[in-house]
Amino acid sequence: MNTRQRRAAQQRIVERPALRIAPAMPNPACVLGSGQRCEHALVDQALNAALYDYESRVSARFGAIVDTLKAISALQYAPDFVPRAQALAEQNLGYALPESQLTRTWIAGLDIRWLHAYCVLRSFKSSVDHAAVDKALWLPYEAIDDQFLRDCGFHTVDITPCADGRLQGLLPFVFRMAPGPEIMVKAYAGSLFDIESDMTDWAKREILRLSGGLPEGSEGGNYLKIAVYHFSTGSPKHQGCAAHGSNDALACEAALERLAALRTAIDATYGRGAAPDTLLIGLDTDLDAIRIHTPDGAGRIDATRFIDASAVYRDTNGADPQTARAALHREVMAQAEGGMSAGMQALVERLLEANLSQIEYVIHHHAGRYAELGHDEHFICAGEAPTKVHVRNMYYFAHLSTVEEGTADLDVGIRIFTGLNLAHGLAIPVLVHFTHDSNVPGGRDRAILRCRRVKAAIEQRYTALATQGQLHCQMAVSDRNGTELCCLIEDPPPDAGHGPSAGHRT
């Protein structure tokens, strides 16, 4: 990019406009100002306040980027530009900018597109670094934790949501579930998880259970697989699941078919009765209200039979806690054809009650319906998803081991960010992230090699964007069993060799 292009980009840099809904569109659960009292007796107000503080903290790390870069851009020809720019970055963003990007401004001016993409990914890294402190605001108060799941008879809960960024607050916000070692989350486009991979995950956890490697109380438990599809009540034909063409029925049926296929595969491979329990949940991403498709006594799930949390909110709003819980229980029992296990029934009821708090959270903190009905992610993540930050629309995720494997998802991500970023003079930030096991010799080096191969393949696939400064790829690795989390890896200098050990930590 030449000097004229850089200056034009600096002049164009603006906040990405949010997709707004018509003010007259009602919230089907509760409308503020309608005369209905939007304070449900079963809502955890303290947890809602803690989660709002958490959401605000994380969002603030990204909200300051544009104004900070504008202020820095205005100073770029001052004699003391570098120290003043770094002071602004440290004060507003909490980190310094790469010195090499600041010292050559007198030649070609600031590369604002590069800096904006860098700041987005560096701010995410800051959110990962602060995750333990941030989570302390809400983690102890969540409605569902490992002990509750064990009490329900589940030693492992494996959740596959769609990879859509709108589902990234699923655990703490929508489910009010505390992340823990017994909860696995792996997102796939359209909730279409890989059956062979899930069979491997199931087998590993079953081996740990049989060998006594799981916490006490897990010995007689079962494995629970949950698939989460999504839809939009406000814009059903345009803001539903892109992987299924915003066809809600297709999204539901596809997830249900994948759950049934997993049960069939495990029974056929390991013997009848070995299959895990399954649960299908739909999420209205406009409201964060869930639909739970209750299984019968044999574990069968009917796509047309479900309990709608937003309807439960409406029907029980104004009732005292005991009356509201009794009504919720009756609704679950009415839908439980053939009889659910006691543990599954307890989990379904807890999920529904917990979701009432999230429905009211959206009512009070997001005017009843999210302003951004569709994609509004900050960056694309390719590879394996980081798991420490839980905020809606943080990134678009492409689950892959090789670019060839994830071509379709990556192409969708590039199309999304063509509208979100390129149309407004911004580059597309891409985080290439893989995990490793520090207990395995050489694991970190191999993870870095994977990062480099995928990064090179992405830049080759989107050569025009990369050569024009419209694509910014950053590599990172995390240790599954240690403290290294989203460690940024820099490319080695051209004369420093290209082995895996050449990468350094940031």
C-alpha positions in Angstrom: 0.0 0.0 0.0 1.5 3.4 -1.0 1.5 6.6 0.9 -1.7 8.0 -0.8 -3.6 4.7 0.0 -2.5 4.8 3.6 -3.6 8.4 4.1 -6.9 7.6 2.4 -7.4 4.7 4.8 -6.6 7.0 7.8 -9.3 9.4 6.7 -11.9 6.6 6.2 -11.3 4.7 9.4 -14.7 4.7 11.2 -16.5 2.6 13.7 -18.3 -0.3 12.0 -22.0 0.5 11.9 -24.2 -1.8 13.9 -27.2 -3.4 12.3 -30.2 -1.7 13.9 -33.8 -3.0 14.1 -36.9 -1.0 13.7 -37.8 0.6 17.1 -41.3 -0.7 16.8 -40.3 -4.3 16.7 -41.6 -5.8 20.0 -39.7 -8.2 22.3 -41.8 -11.4 22.6 -40.8 -12.0 26.2 -41.4 -8.6 27.7 -41.6 -5.0 26.4 -40.1 -2.3 28.6 -42.6 0.5 29.1 -45.6 -1.6 28.1 -46.9 -1.7 31.6 -45.7 -5.3 32.2 -43.3 -5.6 35.2 -40.1 -7.0 33.7 -38.6 -8.3 36.9 -39.2 -12.1 37.1 -39.1 -13.6 40.6 -36.6 -16.4 39.5 -34.1 -14.0 37.9 -30.7 -13.7 39.6 -30.3 -10.0 39.7 -26.9 -10.1 41.3 -25.5 -12.4 38.7 -27.0 -10.3 35.9 -25.1 -7.3 37.4 -21.9 -9.2 37.5 -22.2 -10.4 33.9 -23.0 -6.9 32.7 -19.8 -5.7 34.4 -17.9 -8.5 32.7 -19.3 -7.8 29.3 -18.6 -4.1 29.7 -15.0 -4.7 30.7 -14.2 -6.9 27.8 -16.0 -4.7 25.3 -14.2 -1.6 26.6 -10.9 -3.1 25.5 -12.0 -3.0 21.9 -14.1 0.2 22.1 -11.1 2.4 22.6 -9.1 1.3 19.6 -10.5 3.6 16.9 -10.4 6.8 18.9 -6.9 6.0 20.1 -5.6 5.3 16.6 -7.2 8.6 15.4 -5.4 10.5 18.1 -2.1 8.8 17.3 -2.6 9.4 13.6 -3.0 13.2 14.2 0.5 13.2 15.9 2.5 11.2 13.5 4.6 14.0 12.2 5.4 15.6 15.6 9.1 15.4 16.6 8.3 13.4 19.7 5.7 11.2 18.0 6.9 7.8 19.2 6.9 8.4 22.9 3.6 10.3 22.7 2.0 7.5 20.6 3.2 4.9 23.0 1.9 6.9 26.0 -1.6 7.1 24.4 -1.6 3.4 23.6 -0.5 2.4 27.1 -3.1 4.8 28.7 -6.1 3.9 26.5 -5.4 0.3 25.4 -3.2 -1.1 28.1 -0.3 -2.1 25.9 2.4 -0.6 23.6 2.4 -0.7 19.8 5.1 -2.3 17.8 8.0 0.2 17.7 8.9 -0.7 14.1 5.4 0.6 13.0 6.0 4.0 14.6 9.5 4.8 13.7 9.1 4.9 9.9 6.1 7.2 9.7 8.2 10.0 8.3 8.8 7.8 5.1 5.3 6.5 4.3 3.0 7.5 7.2 1.2 5.3 9.6 -0.2 2.0 8.3 -3.5 2.5 10.1 -5.1 -0.6 8.7 -2.2 -2.8 10.0 -2.3 -1.1 13.4 -6.1 -1.4 13.7 -5.9 -5.2 13.0 -3.0 -5.6 15.4 -4.8 -3.7 18.1 -7.9 -5.9 17.7 -5.9 -9.1 18.1 -3.7 -7.6 20.9 -6.9 -6.5 22.8 -8.2 -10.0 22.6 -4.9 -11.2 24.0 -5.4 -8.8 26.9 -8.9 -10.2 27.5 -7.4 -13.7 27.6 -4.7 -12.5 30.0 -7.3 -10.9 32.3 -9.7 -13.8 32.0 -9.2 -15.2 35.5 -9.8 -11.8 37.1 -12.7 -11.0 34.8 -14.4 -14.3 35.5 -14.1 -13.9 39.2 -17.0 -11.4 38.9 -19.5 -14.1 37.9 -17.9 -17.6 38.1 -18.9 -18.4 41.7 -22.6 -17.5 41.1 -23.5 -19.5 38.1 -26.5 -21.8 38.3 -24.9 -24.9 36.9 -21.5 -26.2 37.9 -19.6 -29.5 37.8 -21.1 -30.7 41.0 -24.6 -30.1 39.8 -23.9 -32.0 36.6 -22.5 -34.9 38.6 -25.6 -34.9 40.8 -27.7 -35.1 37.6 -25.7 -38.2 36.6 -23.4 -36.7 33.9 -19.6 -37.1 34.2 -19.0 -35.0 31.0 -21.1 -32.5 29.1 -19.9 -32.0 25.5 -21.5 -29.0 23.9 -21.4 -28.2 20.2 -22.9 -24.8 19.3 -22.8 -23.3 15.8 -19.5 -21.5 15.2 -21.5 -18.2 14.7 -20.1 -15.5 16.9 -23.5 -14.8 18.4 -23.2 -18.0 20.4 -19.9 -17.2 22.1 -21.5 -16.2 25.3 -23.4 -19.5 25.5 -21.9 -20.9 28.7 -22.0 -18.0 31.2 -24.8 -16.0 29.7 -27.3 -18.2 28.0 -26.9 -21.4 30.0 -25.5 -19.8 33.2 -23.1 -22.7 33.3 -19.6 -22.3 34.9 -16.8 -23.5 32.6 -15.0 -26.4 34.1 -13.0 -29.6 33.3 -16.1 -31.6 32.9 -17.6 -29.3 30.2 -16.3 -29.4 26.7 -17.2 -26.8 24.0 -16.3 -27.3 20.4 -18.1 -25.1 17.8 -18.8 -26.2 14.3 -20.6 -24.3 11.4 -24.2 -25.2 11.6 -23.6 -27.3 14.7 -22.4 -30.1 12.4 -19.8 -31.7 14.6 -17.5 -34.4 13.3 -18.8 -37.7 14.5 -15.5 -39.6 14.4 -13.9 -36.8 16.5 -16.7 -36.9 19.0 -16.4 -40.7 19.3 -12.8 -40.2 20.2 -13.7 -37.6 22.8 -16.4 -39.9 24.2 -13.9 -42.8 24.4 -11.3 -40.8 26.2 -13.7 -39.6 28.9 -15.1 -43.2 29.3 -11.6 -44.5 29.8 -10.9 -41.9 32.4 -14.2 -42.8 34.1 -13.4 -46.5 34.1 -9.9 -46.0 35.3 -10.9 -43.7 38.2 -9.4 -40.6 36.5 -12.5 -38.5 36.9 -13.6 -36.7 40.1 -15.3 -38.7 42.8 -19.0 -39.2 42.1 -18.4 -39.7 38.3 -18.2 -43.4 38.4 -21.8 -44.2 37.5 -22.4 -41.1 35.4 -23.0 -40.9 31.7 -21.7 -38.7 28.9 -24.1 -36.0 27.7 -23.8 -34.5 24.2 -25.7 -31.2 23.6 -26.1 -29.7 20.1 -27.2 -26.0 19.9 -28.7 -24.6 16.7 -29.8 -21.0 16.4 -32.4 -18.8 14.7 -33.6 -15.2 14.6 -37.2 -14.2 15.4 -36.6 -10.7 14.3 -35.1 -11.5 10.9 -35.8 -15.2 10.3 -34.9 -15.3 6.6 -31.7 -13.4 6.8 -30.1 -13.7 10.3 -30.6 -17.3 11.1 -27.9 -19.9 10.7 -25.9 -19.1 7.5 -24.7 -22.7 7.2 -28.3 -23.7 6.6 -29.4 -20.8 4.6 -31.3 -19.2 7.5 -33.7 -22.2 7.3 -34.6 -22.8 11.0 -36.3 -26.1 10.4 -33.2 -27.4 8.4 -30.8 -26.1 11.2 -32.8 -28.0 13.8 -33.2 -31.2 11.8 -29.5 -31.3 10.8 -28.4 -31.0 14.4 -30.9 -33.7 15.5 -29.6 -36.0 12.7 -26.0 -35.5 13.8 -26.9 -36.4 17.4 -28.8 -39.5 16.3 -25.8 -40.5 14.1 -23.4 -40.2 17.0 -25.6 -42.4 19.2 -25.9 -45.0 16.4 -22.2 -45.0 15.8 -21.2 -45.5 19.4 -23.8 -48.3 19.9 -22.7 -50.0 16.8 -19.0 -49.7 17.7 -19.0 -50.4 21.4 -22.2 -52.3 22.0 -25.9 -51.4 22.5 -26.5 -49.2 25.4 -23.1 -47.5 25.3 -24.4 -44.4 23.5 -24.3 -41.1 25.4 -27.4 -39.1 26.4 -28.2 -36.3 24.0 -30.0 -33.0 24.2 -31.0 -30.6 21.5 -31.3 -26.9 22.2 -32.3 -24.0 19.9 -31.2 -20.4 20.6 -33.0 -17.3 19.5 -29.9 -15.1 19.0 -32.0 -11.9 19.1 -33.1 -12.5 22.7 -30.8 -15.3 24.0 -34.0 -17.3 24.7 -33.6 -21.1 24.4 -35.9 -23.9 23.2 -35.2 -27.3 24.8 -36.2 -30.3 22.9 -36.8 -32.9 25.6 -35.8 -36.5 25.0 -38.1 -39.4 25.9 -37.2 -42.3 28.1 -35.3 -44.0 25.2 -33.4 -40.8 24.5 -35.3 -40.0 21.3 -35.8 -36.3 20.5 -38.6 -34.8 18.4 -37.8 -31.7 16.5 -41.4 -30.5 16.9 -41.6 -30.9 20.7 -39.8 -28.3 22.8 -40.2 -25.9 25.7 -39.8 -22.2 24.9 -38.1 -20.3 27.6 -39.5 -17.0 26.4 -43.0 -18.4 26.7 -42.2 -19.6 30.2 -40.9 -16.1 31.1 -44.2 -14.5 30.0 -46.4 -17.1 31.6 -44.7 -17.0 35.0 -43.7 -13.3 35.2 -45.4 -11.8 38.2 -45.7 -15.1 40.1 -43.8 -15.8 43.3 -40.8 -18.1 43.1 -42.5 -21.2 44.4 -45.5 -20.8 42.0 -43.2 -20.0 39.0 -41.0 -23.1 39.7 -44.1 -25.3 40.0 -45.4 -24.0 36.6 -42.0 -24.6 35.0 -41.9 -28.1 36.4 -45.4 -28.8 35.0 -44.3 -27.6 31.6 -41.3 -29.9 31.6 -43.3 -32.9 32.6 -45.9 -32.2 30.0 -43.3 -32.3 27.3 -41.4 -35.3 28.6 -43.2 -38.0 26.6 -42.1 -41.4 27.6 -40.4 -40.1 30.7 -37.0 -38.5 31.0 -34.5 -39.7 33.6 -34.6 -37.7 36.9 -31.2 -36.3 36.2 -32.1 -35.1 32.7 -35.3 -33.6 34.1 -33.4 -31.7 36.8 -30.9 -30.4 34.2 -33.6 -29.2 31.8 -35.5 -27.4 34.6 -32.3 -25.7 35.8 -31.4 -24.7 32.2 -34.8 -23.2 31.7 -34.8 -21.3 35.0 -31.3 -20.0 34.4 -32.2 -18.8 31.0 -35.0 -16.6 32.4 -32.2 -14.5 34.0 -30.5 -14.1 30.6 -33.8 -13.1 28.9 -34.2 -10.4 31.5 -30.5 -9.5 31.1 -31.2 -8.7 27.4 -34.4 -6.8 28.4 -32.6 -4.5 30.8 -29.2 -4.2 29.2 -29.9 -4.5 25.5 -33.4 -2.9 25.2 -35.1 -6.3 24.9 -33.5 -7.4 21.7 -29.8 -7.1 20.6 -29.2 -4.1 18.3 -26.8 -6.3 16.2 -29.0 -9.0 14.9 -26.4 -10.5 12.7 -22.6 -10.8 12.5 -20.6 -8.1 14.3 -17.4 -10.0 15.2 -14.0 -8.4 15.8 -11.9 -10.9 13.9 -11.7 -14.3 12.3 -10.2 -17.2 14.3 -8.9 -20.1 12.3 -7.8 -23.5 13.8 -8.9 -24.2 17.4 -11.0 -21.8 19.4 -9.5 -20.1 22.5 -11.8 -20.9 25.4 -11.2 -18.2 28.0 -13.3 -15.3 26.7 -17.1 -15.6 26.7 -18.7 -12.6 25.0 -21.2 -12.5 22.2 -19.8 -11.7 18.7 -16.1 -11.8 19.7 -14.9 -13.6 16.6 -16.0 -15.6 13.6 -14.6 -19.1 14.0 -13.4 -21.6 11.3 -12.6 -24.9 12.9 -9.9 -26.6 10.9 -6.6 -28.5 10.8 -5.7 -27.5 7.3 -7.0 -24.6 5.1 -8.2 -27.1 2.5 -10.4 -28.7 5.2 -11.9 -25.3 6.3 -12.1 -23.6 2.9 -15.9 -23.1 3.0 -15.9 -21.6 6.5 -13.0 -19.3 5.7 -14.6 -18.1 2.6 -17.8 -17.3 4.5 -15.7 -15.4 7.1 -13.9 -13.4 4.4 -17.3 -12.5 2.9 -18.6 -11.4 6.3 -15.6 -9.2 7.0 -15.7 -7.7 3.5 -18.8 -5.9 4.7 -17.7 -5.4 8.3 -14.2 -4.2 7.7 -13.0 -3.9 4.1 -16.0 -1.7 3.2 -14.9 0.8 5.9 -11.2 1.0 5.1 -10.1 -1.6 7.6 -8.1 -4.8 7.2 -9.4 -8.2 8.2 -7.7 -9.5 11.4 -7.2 -13.3 11.4 -6.0 -15.2 14.5 -4.5 -18.6 13.6 -4.6 -20.5 16.9 -3.8 -24.0 17.9 -3.4 -25.8 21.3 -0.7 -28.1 22.5 -0.1 -30.3 25.5 3.0 -29.3 27.6 3.2 -32.9 28.8 4.0 -34.1 25.3 7.7 -33.4 24.2 7.8 -31.1 21.2 4.1 -30.4 21.3 4.5 -26.6 21.3 6.9 -26.6 18.4 4.5 -28.7 16.4 1.7 -26.4 17.2 3.7 -23.5 16.0 4.5 -25.3 12.8 0.8 -25.9 12.2 0.2 -22.2 12.8 2.8 -21.3 10.2 1.5 -23.7 7.6 -2.1 -22.5 8.1 -1.1 -18.8 8.1 0.9 -19.3 4.9 -2.0 -21.2 3.2 -4.5 -18.4 4.2 -2.2 -15.7 2.8 -1.8 -17.8 -0.4 -5.5 -18.4 -0.8 -6.3 -14.7 -0.3 -3.2 -13.3 -2.0 -4.8 -10.1 -3.3 -6.0 -9.2 0.2 -2.6 -10.0 1.8 -0.5 -8.1 -0.8 -2.7 -5.0 -0.5 -2.5 -4.9 3.3 -6.1 -5.9 3.7 -5.4 -9.2 5.6 -3.5 -9.3 8.9 -2.7 -12.8 10.2 -1.4 -13.4 13.7 -0.4 -16.7 15.1 -1.0 -17.9 18.7 -0.7 -21.1 20.7 -2.2 -22.2 24.0 -1.3 -25.0 26.4 -4.2 -27.3 27.3 -2.7 -28.2 30.6 -0.6 -25.2 31.6 -0.6 -21.4 32.0 0.4 -20.4 28.5 -2.8 -19.0 27.0 -3.1 -17.5 23.5 0.7 -16.8 23.4 1.3 -14.6 20.3 4.0 -16.0 18.0 5.9 -13.7 15.7 7.4 -14.8 12.4 11.2 -15.0 12.5 13.3 -12.5 10.6 14.2 -13.7 7.1 17.7 -14.6 8.1 16.8 -16.2 11.4 15.7 -19.6 10.0 12.3 -21.0 9.8 12.3 -23.8 12.4 9.6 -24.0 15.0 11.9 -22.7 17.8 12.5 -19.5 15.9 9.1 -18.1 17.0 9.2 -16.0 20.1 6.5 -15.2 22.7 4.7 -11.9 23.0 
